[in-house]
């Protein structure tokens, strides 16, 4: 099935002669209409403003120097060529694409050089609060009753690079998928999922390289799955955090499985705000998280570390069945709660010494020593001095990425996501350069 084509789109947009609900307007603008840029509209925002629920804005090759707001539900924003359809902020505009409409989709395009975010999915509809991201250190924790989470979002085959905050940012949003995308050169993280409960968000099959942080999960709980991603050559690989800069702390119940997280100590990256460098997976105050069947290697400070940030003790985290090797310190427990556990990770080094024996995971996943092991000395990562970074706008552009085979295929809004998610289908990777597909 092919996408339907809009007839006389320019006339419809310009005249506004028929009311939105009238029969003549519906005849000119049937459900599932395709609005074409630049053939029918000069800018993407013009097409988005005309779009109705279920429509597709199909964008032809070109450089689009604009910030786009998608506020209507079930609108699909799609490029005809992932590498040739480019949104360019010129290191002047704040956000590339901001989607507050339920069921929004952004796919098959590139977003670069924005002061804040490449693509932002959020229930925060106040544009003043979107200026430097929808939350975080610039703001008090946002009111989730005033801004209920947007329901349904998807980013597929999006390339985002050299943005001043996040590449793909899901905040106050749930029921979503971020997949098959590439992020590099972000001054904070390539992908960020924050302030949602339940999140029901799947992050799968993405590549993160040359960012300050590859993937960041903060105050994002229940149904967060990070599966089969390649996270390499950042300053920090993956972080799972609880903090008081956003609502809904503490973070709870994320699953990280089947990822490659390697060599996250690259110097040609923007500096990480907290000075982090050489860290594979860092859990800071996360609770009930599962880290399983990941390949974590070549990170100069630490492979996997669990810590207690102020006010948010980590608890119930399970690190099992990973291959953690060749890091400054492979496994580190710097959290006090005895319910955190480590088993079957093949480490060469552990801190404190003998960690897997002292805080092993029992058959039910809980720490086998939780009831009687007593307190352990706090472990430490290897000491690494973070080198100076580079400005986010100067990180080299990534190579061309795979585009959609058929950009004219029927579009589907982001409803009913993420669908069935099976972390057990993601095996332990054996090669640091590739991630095996789910089986």
N, C-alpha and C positions, 0 to 999 in steps of 0.2 A: 504494500500500500504506500502511495506517495503522498507527500504533504499537499493539501489543497492550495491553490494560488489565489491571492487577493486580486480582484478585478476592480479597477478604478480606485485604488487605495488613496491616491493623492487627492482625488475629488472628494472622497469620503472624509478625509482628514481636514480638508480645507473648508468645505462648505458647512458641515455640521447641520445640514438642513433637516435631518430627521432626528427625532428624539431617540435616545439609546435603546428604548424598548419597542420602538415602532416596527411595523412589519417591513417597511421599505428599508430601514436601517439594517434589519436582520438579513434581508435579501442580499444586500451589498456586502454584508460582513457575517457570513455564516460561521457556525462554531468550527473551530480548528483552522481558522484563516492563517495564512502565512503572510507576514509583513516583511517586505524585502528592503534591505539597506545595502547600497545607496540607490537602488533602482527606483524605489517608490518614496523613500524618505531620505532626506539629506543627513540626518543624524540618527543615532540609535535611540536617543531619548524621545525623539518625535515618534518613532515607531512604537516604543514602549507605552507612550501616553495614549496612543490609539488602541493598543492591544486590549483584548478582553480575555476573560478566563478561558484557558484552553488554547490560546493562540500561540504561535511561534514567531519570534523575531529572528529572521534568517539574515545573517550579516555577511556581506561579500568581502573579498580581500581589500585591505586598506589599513591606514593608521587613523584611529579615532581618538582625538584629543578631547575627551569629555568624561565627566562623571555621570553615571547612570543610576537612577533610582527606580527599582521595580517594586511597586506597591500593591499591584493587583494580584489576586491568587492565580496559581496554575499557569503562569506564563513561562515559556521556554525561550531562553536567549541562547542562540546557537551560531557559531561561526561556520562558514563553508570550508575553511581551511584553518586548522589549529595554529599553524605557524605564520600564516599570512594575514589573519584577522587579529589586529593588535590594538589594544587600548593603551594609550600612552599618557601618563600624567605629567610628563615633563618635569618631574620633581617640583611640581607646583600645585597640582590638584591633590585633594586629600584622599578620597577613596575612589577606586575604579568602578566597581559594580556593587551596589548595596541593594539587597533583596529583603524586603519586609513582608512581601506577599506570601501567603501559605502556598506550598507546593511549587516554589520557584526552582528553576533549573538553569544553570550556567554551564555550557559545554562547548568544547572544541574551539578554543580561542586562547589568546595570550593577553596577559595584563602586566604592565611594567611601569616602574618609575612614578609611583604614587607616594605621597608623604606618609600615609598611614597604611591602608589595607588594599590588597588587590581585589579580592572578592569577599564581601561581608554578608552573611546570612544572620538576621537578628530580628527579635521582636521589639527592639528599641526603636520606636518610630520618631522620636525627637531627634532631628538632624543635628542639633547642637551637641548631643551626647554621642554622636557618631564621628566627631571631628578627629579624635585621636583613638579610635576604637570605641567600642560600646561599653567599655568598663576598664578596670585595671587601676593603676596607681594614680591616674589623673582624676579619678572620680571616687565618690563614696559608693559603697555597694548599692546597686540599682534595685529599685522597688519592683519585684516580680509580679505584684498585683497590678501595678500601674502599667507595666510592660509585660504582659503574658508572653510566654515563649511562642515564637512562630512555629507552626506545625507543618513539617515537610519541606525538605530542601535537598538539592543534589548538585554536586560539582563533578563533572566527568571530563577527562582529557583537557584539563585546564593547565596551561603553563603560566606561572606567575614568577616574576623575578624583579629584584632590585626595588623592593618596596620598603618604606620606612618603619613598618610595624609587622604585620602578618601578611602572608601570601593568601591563604584561604582561611577565613575566620568564621567559625560558627559559635555565636554567643547568644544566650537566651533563645535557643532554637533546639527543636528536637524532632525525631523522626526523619533522619537524614543520612546521606551517603556522600563521602568524599572519596573519589576513586580515580585510578589511572592518571593521576595528575603529577606535575613536576614543579617543584618550588626551589628556587635558589636565590641567594643574595638578600634575603629578608633581614632587616636589622633586629628583629625579634625571632619569630618562628615561622617556618614554612607553612605548617598547618596548626591551627589552634582551635581547640574545643573547650568552651568555658561556660560556666554558670548555667547548668541545666540539671534537672532531676524530675522525672527520668529523662535521660538523654536519647536513648534508643538511636545511637549514631554509630555508623560503621565507617572506619577509615581503612581502606584496603588498596593494595596494589600501586601505591604512590612511590615516587622517588624524591627524597629530600637531600639536597647537597648545597654546601657553601652558604648555609644560613647560620645565624647565631645559635639557634636551636632548631632541630629538625621538626619534631612533633611535640606539642605541649598540650597537656590535659590538666585543666585547673578548675576545681569545684564542679567537675562534670561527673555525674554519678548515674549508675544503673543503666546497663545496656550500652556502655561504651566499649567498642571492640576495635582494636588496632591490629590488623591482620595482614601479613604478607607484604609489608612495605620494605623498601630499601632506603636506609637512613645512613648516609656515609659522607664523610668530609665536611661535617658541620663543626661547630665548636662544642656543642652538646647534642647528643642524639635525641633521646626522648625523656621528657619530664612528666611526672604525674604528681600534682600538687594540691594541697589545701592552703588557702590563705584568706585573710580578712579584707582584701582589696575588692573582692567580689562577694556576692551573696551565695548562699547554699553550701557553705563549708560545714563539715569536712567532705572532701572528695571520697567517693566510695564505689567499689565494684567495677573497675575497668579490667579488661582482659587484653594482654599483649601476647600474641602468638604468631609464630612463623615468620618473624621479621629478621632482616639482616641489619645489624647496628654496628658499624665498623668505622674505625679510623676517624672518630669524631674529635679531631684535634688539628683541624686545618687552619693555617695562618691566614689564608686569603679569604677571610670571612669578616663580617661586621662583629665588633666586640659585643659579647653578651653582657646584659645590664648588670648582672650580679657577679661578673668576673669568672663565670664557669668556663672550663676548658678541659678537654680530654675525658669527658664523661659519656658513657654509653647510655645507661638507663638510670635515672635518678628519681626515686620516690620520696617526696618531701611531705610527710604528713598524710599520705594516702592511707585508706583503710579498706581492707577486704579486696585488694587487687591481686590479680593472678598474672604472673610473668612466666610463660611456659614455651618451650621449644623455639627459642630465639637463638640466633648465632650472634654473639656479642664479643668482638675481638678488636685488638689494635687501638684501644682507647687509653691514652697515656696516664690518666689519673685513676680511673676505675671503670670496671665493666658494669656492675650493678651495685647500687648503693641505696639503702633505706635510711632516712634521717627524720629527726623530729624538729620541724621549724617551730618557732615560739607559738604556744597555744594550740598546737595541732599534732599530738603524738601519733605516729604511724602505728597501726595495729592490724593484725589479721592478714598481712600481706604474704603471699606464697610465691617463691621463686623456685621453680621446679623444671627439671628436664631440659634446661638450656645448655648450650655449648658456650661457656664463658672462658676465654683463653687469650693469652697474649696481651692482657691489659696491665696497666701499672699495678693495680691490685684488682684481682678478678671479682671477688665478692666482698662487700663491706656492709656490716650492720652497725649503724650508729644511732639506732633507736632503742628505747628502753623496754618497750612492751614485749613480754615473752611470747606473744602469740604470732609474731613474725617468724617465718621459717624458710629454710633453704635446703633443697635436696636434689641430687642427681645432676649437678651443673658442670661437672668435670673441671673444676677450677684447679689451677696450679698454685694460686695464692689466695688466702682468705684472711680477713681481719674482722674480729679477733681470730687468732690462730685456732684452727679446728672448728670453724663456724658451722659447717654442715653437720658435724657430729654433735655439737652443743645445741644447735637450734634446728635440727632436722624436722622435716614435715612427716607427720604420721599418716596412716592409711586414710584418715578422714580429712587430710589436708592441713589440720592444725599442727602447730609446733609439737613435736614429740616430747620436747622438754619443757613445754609451757607450764605444766603444773608443778614442776619441782626443780627446774634448772637454776633458779635464782637469777640475779642480775649478772649480765656479762659486761666485761669492760667494753667501752665504746670503740668500735673499729674506726680506722682511718684510711682514706684514700692516699695514694701516692702523692707526694708534694710536687705540684707542677706550677710553674709561673706562666700565667696567660700572656702570650705575646700581644703586641699592639695589633689591632685589626685594620680593616680598610673601610672607607665610607660605603654604605649600602649601594649607592648609586654607581659605584665603580667596580662592582663585581662583574666579571665578564658574562655576557649573555650565554644561556645554556645552548646545547646543540638542538637542532630540530627534533621534534617529538612526533610520535605516531598520531596521525589525524584520523577522524572517523572514516571508515571505508565508504559510507554513503550518507553524506550530510542531508540528502533529501528524504531519508527514511522518516517514517511517521514519528513524531515527537510524543513523549509521554511525560506529563507533569509528575512532580515528586510527591505522589500520594502512596500511602501504605508502606512506606519505607521504615526500616531497612529490609523488611522481609525476614526470612529464616536466616539466622546467622549461626554457623557451626565452627567455633574455634578449633575443634578437634580435627577438622578437615585440613588444617594447615600444619604440615610436617616441619620438623627441624631442618632448616637449610644446611647444606653441606658446603656451599660455595659462597664466599663473601661478595662476589660480583653479581649474584643473581638470586632471585627469590623464587622458590618452586611454587607452581600454581596449587591452589587448593584441590584436594582429591575427594 
